[in-house]
Amino acid sequence: MCFGFLGLQFGLALQNANVSRIFQTLGANLNDIPALWIAAPLTGLIVQPIVGHYSDRTWNRLGRRRPYFLAGAVFASLALLWLPNAPALWIAAGLLWILDASINVSMEPFRALVGDQLPTKQGPAGFAMQSFFIGAGAVVASLLPWALARFGVANVAPDGGIPDTVKYAFYVGGAVLLGAVLWTMLTTREYSPAQLRSFADTVPEGLPADVSRAVRPGLLLLVAGVMVLFAIRYFTLEREVYLLSGGLLAFGLMLTWLSRTRSRGMLREVVGDLYGMPDSMRRLAGVQLFSWFALFAMWIYTTAGVTQTIYGTSDTSSSIYNEGANWVGVLFAAYNGFGALAAIVIPFMVRRWGLRISHMVNLCLGGAGLLSFLYIRDPRWLLASMVGVGFAWASILSLPYALLSDHLPTAKMGVYMGIFNFFIVIPQVLAASILGLLLRLCFHNQPIWALGLGGFSLFVAGLCTLYVPEPGGHKRA
């Protein structure tokens, strides 16, 4: 049931390691890259709760979650085939949106599938197994451009466009993504709704909340959004900060609407579940906020930071820039490889220290790895930095879900896994909104400092983990 994650991460790893490179090659300014990337997490913010809501209510010939695996995989594969051939920057940005939307259609049903199928005591091992396949797929995907160049494939396009190493890597990625997801679909069975209801699950089916009280946080968010708008105009801030203002206003309007509406549609249920989420999910929000802020900073600025600081160039048409960009692919492959190995170690850590302490240790290892980018000048030594990042990555992909799934009702596993994605998307929106501003005001537009901020953020995430309760064994044994 976890093998499909190999294909999904194949697509995500190609995206993470190469999309900034594609954007820069098509003429994107360094300060515009966070805004171009933001379509991807915003898509997940919208898509995953909706898909989770409907997958909880789906049962047909293909099953409960598997119809969504298939639909997402088909469209993601098509986007991978087209993205490196995009003739213009706006088309590439649109294809990134389609790619991420499609992967998100498959992603949370995969998470919910593990929550559906496994008892509490097997949860950490199940989510760690997902991390293993994520790491295995990402290693190969991230290495592909570098490996293709070693086999003689052109690494610099004659017309200054996307080199063949990147194009062929994306073609392979499309085939692997579709094939891996199809394998999971054809070899996995799902429990029927009647079987799921028969399991001894002491978590209540609903998590009621007094939604009339949502008006207060809604109004506070609206006021905060308006204040950010005034700050943008008064201080002439970067236009990316509008993303932060828009997010505050959107959530404020949703909560205010929730407190007044009497409708019973899908939107009302999703927003109501968001407001009435379990306490453990609220406490995990801080952990996720700082964890994914760090990851987003790493994904969008590692190429620019390494090529500018270590390789000494920002000229995307030069061979030295493309050599450095390919090395970033190797580094991304390395942290995913170390993450795959960490996924084998993490269950033993959990048995000895528990979920919380294990996650805190792994996040601190990742923080140390990112902070080391500020001091290392030999690109080969950055492989050592990736050991810590790999442990943090494997832990982020598994232990928060293990901490969470025990506290969720089976009937709403999909929608709550989708809502949990908010705490992955919101920090990425925050990063896209303020990282460019912080680099300009505080760090003289040196992108390597974004990785330093990411390292500090992972240490804060580790401390936040101490406030999350350990699972209490609510689900079937």
N, C-alpha and C positions, 0 to 999 in steps of 0.2 A: 504493500500500500504506500510505501515511501519512495519507490523507485522513480515515479513521475517527477519528483523534485529534482532529480538529476537533470532532466530536460528543461524544467522551468528555470533552474539556476544557470544552465548553459546560456539561455537567452539573457538572463539578468546580468551575468558576468560579462558577456560581450557588450552589453549596454553600459555597464558601470566603467569598464576599462577603456571604451572606445568612443562613446558618444561625445564627450567633451572634445576629443580629437577631431571628430567629424564636424562638430560645430565650428571649431577654430579654423579648420581647413576651408569651410564654406563662408568664412568671413566674420564670424562672431567675435565681438570684443570680449576681453577677459571678464570685464565687469558685468556683461550681459548673460554669461553662462548660467549663473544660478537661476535667473528668471526663465531661461529656456528649459532648464531641467524641471522646473516646478510643475509642469503639466503632468509629469509622471506621478508624483505623490498625491496631487489633487485628484487625479483620476481614481486612485485607490480609495481616497476619502469618500467618494461618491459611490463607487462600484461595489466595494466589498460588503458594506452593510446591506445593500439591496440584494446582492447575490446570496449572502448569508440568510437573509429573511426568506427568500423564495426557496432556497435549497432546503431549509428546515421543513418546508411544506410540499416538497416534491417527492413523488414516488411513481416511477414508471418502469418500462422495460429495462432502461439503463441503470435504474437505481435512484438514489437520493442525491448524491454528490457528483456522480460520474457524468451526467449530462453537461455539467458546467466545466468539468475537466476538458471534455472534447471540444466544446465551442471555443473556449479560451485558447486551447492549443492550436487550433486551425488558424485563427486570426493572428496569433502571435507569430506563427511560422511565416505567414505571408508578409507581415511587417518586417521580420528579420531579413527576408530575401530582398526587400525593396529599399530598406534604410540606407545601405552604403552606396546606393545608386541615386540618391536624392539629388536633383539638379540645383536646388536652392535651399537656403537656410530655413525658410518657413515650411517647406515640405518636410525637411528632416525633423523639425520640431513637431509637426503634425504626426509623422510616423512614430516618433517616440511616444506620443500620446496614445496612439493606437496600440503599440507594442505593450505599454505598461497597463493599459486598460484590459487587454486580452490576458496578460499574465495574471492580473488581479482577479479576473473571472475564474481562473483555475486555482489560484493560490489559497484563498481562505477555505473553499470546500475541501482542499487537501488537509489543512489544519483541522477542520471540523471532523473529517473522516477519522483521524487518529483519536480525537476526543470521543467520537461515537463508539469506536471499536474496542478501546483499551480500558481496563480497570485502573483505579488510582495507582496501585503499586507498579504498574507497567508504564505509566504515563511518561516519567522522565526518560526511560529507555526508548520509548516510541518517538518522542520528539528529538532525542539525541540521534536516533537513526535517520530522521529527516535531515538533521545537520550533517550527518556523514555523507548522504547522497548529494546534498547541496554543495558540500566541499569538493566531492569527487568531480561533479559536473563542472564546477567553476574553475578547478585547476586546469582542466583540459581547455576550456573555453578561453580563459585568460592567456594561456600560453600559445594559442593558435597563431596569432599574427607573428610573434617572435619565432615560433618553430617554422612557419611557412617561409619566413625570410631566410632561415638557415638552410632550407631546401631549395633556395634559388628563386622564390617568387618575388616579384618586384615590390620593394618596400617604399618606393617614392614614385608617384605617378608623374609621367612626363608633363602633363598639363597643370600640375599643382593640385590635382583633385585627390580623391580617396585612393590610396594605394591598393594593389591587388591583394596584399596580405590581409587587409581588413575585409575586403569584399568576400574573398573565399572563406574566411572565418565565419562570416555571417551566413553564408550559404550552408555551411556545415551545421551551424547552430540551428537553423530552421528545421533541418532534417532530424537532428537529434532531439529537439524539443518535442516535435510531433510524435516521433517513434517512442520515446520514453513514456509519454503520457498515455499513448495507446496501450503500451505494455501493462501499465497499472490498471487501466480500464478492463482489459481482457483477462487479467489474472486475479482480480480482487472481487470478493463478494461483499455485500453490505447487509446489515441487519434491517429488516423491515420495520415500519413504525410500530407494529404490534410487538415485535421482539424487543425494541428499545423500551417500550412502555413496561414490559414485563420485568426489566432489570430492577433490582433493589436500589433505587436512587432516592436518597433522603433529601436532596436539594429541592426546594419548592419549584413547581413548574413556572410560576410567575414570580417576579420580584416587584411587588407593587410599591408605588411611591406617590406621595401627595403632590401631583404635578402643579397644583395651584401655587406652590412655593417656588416654582421655577422662574417666576417673574422677577425675583430679586437678582439672582445671578444673571438673568437675561438683560436686565437694565444696566447692571454693572459692566457687562461686556459691551453694550451699546455705547455707554459713556466712554469706555476705554478706546473703542474704535474711533469715535469722533475726536478724541484728544490726539490720537496718532495722526489723523488726517490734518489737524491744525499744525502739529509738529512738522509734518512733511512740507506744508506750505510755508510755515514761518522760518524753518531752518534750511529750506531747499534741499531736502534729503533725496536720496536715490529713489527712483520710481519703484524699485523692487519693494520698498517699505509699504507701498499700497497693498501688497499681498497680506501683510500683517494686519493692516487696518480692515481690509475686506474680510479676512477670517474672523476677526473679533465681531464685526457687525453681523456677519452671517450667523454665527453661533448665538449672538444676542437675540437676533430676530427669531431664530428657531425656538429658543427657550421661552421667549415672551409669547410667541404663538402657541406653544404647548400649554402654557398656563391658562390660555383663554379658549382653546378649541375644544369641541365635543365630538369631533369626527373620529372614525375608527379605521381609517385607511392605513396603508403600509407606512407612510411617512410619520403618522402619529405614533404608530407602534415602535418604529425605529428610534425616533427622538425620545419617546417615553422610556424605552429601554436604556438609552444613553443616560438620561437623567437619573433613572432608578438603578443604575449599575451596582453590582456587589461592592462591598467595601474593599475587598482585596484588589479589585480592578482599579479602584480609585488610588490605592496606595501604589500600585504598579505603574500608574501614569507618570509619576516623577522619574522612576527608573527608566521607563521607555523614552521620556522626553530627552534626558541627557544622553542616553545611549545612541539614539538615532540622529540627534544633532551631530554627534561626533562622526557617525558613519557617513552622513550626507556630506559633511565637510571633507572627509577623506575621499569620497568618490568624485566630487566635482573639482577638487583642487590638487590632488596628488600629481596628475600629469603636468599641470602648469607649475606646481611647486618644484617638482624634481627636475624638469627640463630647464627651468629658469635658474634655480639655485645650484644644482649639482652639475648639469650639463652646460649651463651658461648661455642658453639661447631661448628666444620666444618666437623664432622664425619657423612657422609651421611647414614651410616648403623645403627646409634644409634637411640634409641627411642626419645631422647630429640630433635635431629635434625628434625625428622619427625613430632614431635609435633609442633616445631617452623615453619616448612614448611607448615603444615596444618593451623596454625594461620595466615600465610601470605595469604593463600586462603581466610580466613575469612576477613582479611583486604581488599583484593581485592573485595570481595563481598560487603563489607561496602561502599567502594568508588563508586561502581557501583549503590548500593542502594541509596546512597545520590545523585548520579548523576540522577537517575530516578526521585527523588523528585525535584531536581533542574530543571529538564526539564519542570516541571509544573510551577515553579516560574519564569523561564527565560523570557517567553513571557511578563509577567507583568513588569519585569525589563526593557525590550526593549521598552515597551510603555512609561515608565517614563523617561528613560535615553538615549534611542537610542541604536543601535547595538554596536557602538564602546565602549562607556563608560561601558556598561554592560559586554562586553567581557573582558575589562581591569580589572574590579573589580573581576570577576570570576578567571582570571589568577592569580591575586595577592593573592586571597584566597588559590589557589592551591600551590603557592610558599611558603606561610607561613606553609601550611600543611607538605610539604616535608622537609622544614628546621627544623621543630620540631622533626624529627627523630634523629637529632644530639643530642638532649637533653633528650628525654624521655627514661626511662629505664624500666618502667612497660609496658609490651606489651598490656595490656588492654587500657591504655591511648592512644595508637596509633589509636584507633577507632575515637578519637576526631580529630586527624590529617586528617583522611579520609574524614571528612566533607568538608574541603577546597578543597581537591583533587577531590572529587565528583563534586563540583560546576565547577571546572576548566575542568574536563573531559566532562561534559554535554555541556559546552559552546564550547569547542574545536570541538565537534562533530556536532555542529549546527550553531553557529553564523558566522564562516568564510564562510560557504556555503551560508548562507543568504546574507552576504555582497557581495559574488561573483556572485550568480546566476542572479541577476538583470542586470548585465553588460555583459551577455553572449548571443550570438545569439542562437535561438532555434535549428537551424539546426546543430549546433556544440556543443550542451550541453554535449553530452557524451564524446567527445574527450577532451573538456576543463576540465571536471570533472576528466578525467584520467590524463591529464597533471598537474592539481592541485595536484595530488598525488605525483608528483616529490618533492614537498615541504614538504611532509610527509616522503618520503623515504630518501632524501638527508641528513636531520639531523640525521636519524637513522644510515646511513652509517658513518657519521661524528662521532657519538657517539661510534659506534663499532670500529672505527679506533683509537680514541684517549683516550677513557675512561680508558682502561687498562694501557696506558702509563701514564696518569695523576695520577691514583691511585698509581702506582709504584713510580713515581718521587716526588709526592707532598703529598701523604696521606698514605704512608707506607703500601700499599695494604689493606687498611681498606675499604671494599665495602660500608659501611654506608655513606662515604663521597660522593659517587656517587649520593645519594639522596639529599645531601646538594647542590651539583652542579645543580641538577635538579631544586631545589627550586629557586636558584638564576636565572636560565634560564627562569623560568616562570615569574618572575618580569620583566626581560628584554622584554619578549614577550608582556607583558601588556603595556609597554611604546611604543613599536612599533605599537600597535593598534591605537594609536592616529594619525598616519600618513595615515590611511586608510579612504577613503571617505565613507560617508553614501550612501546607495542606493538612486537613483534619481527617481525611479518609472518608468523605461523604459518599463517594461513588461505589459502585459494585466492586467487590473484591474477586 
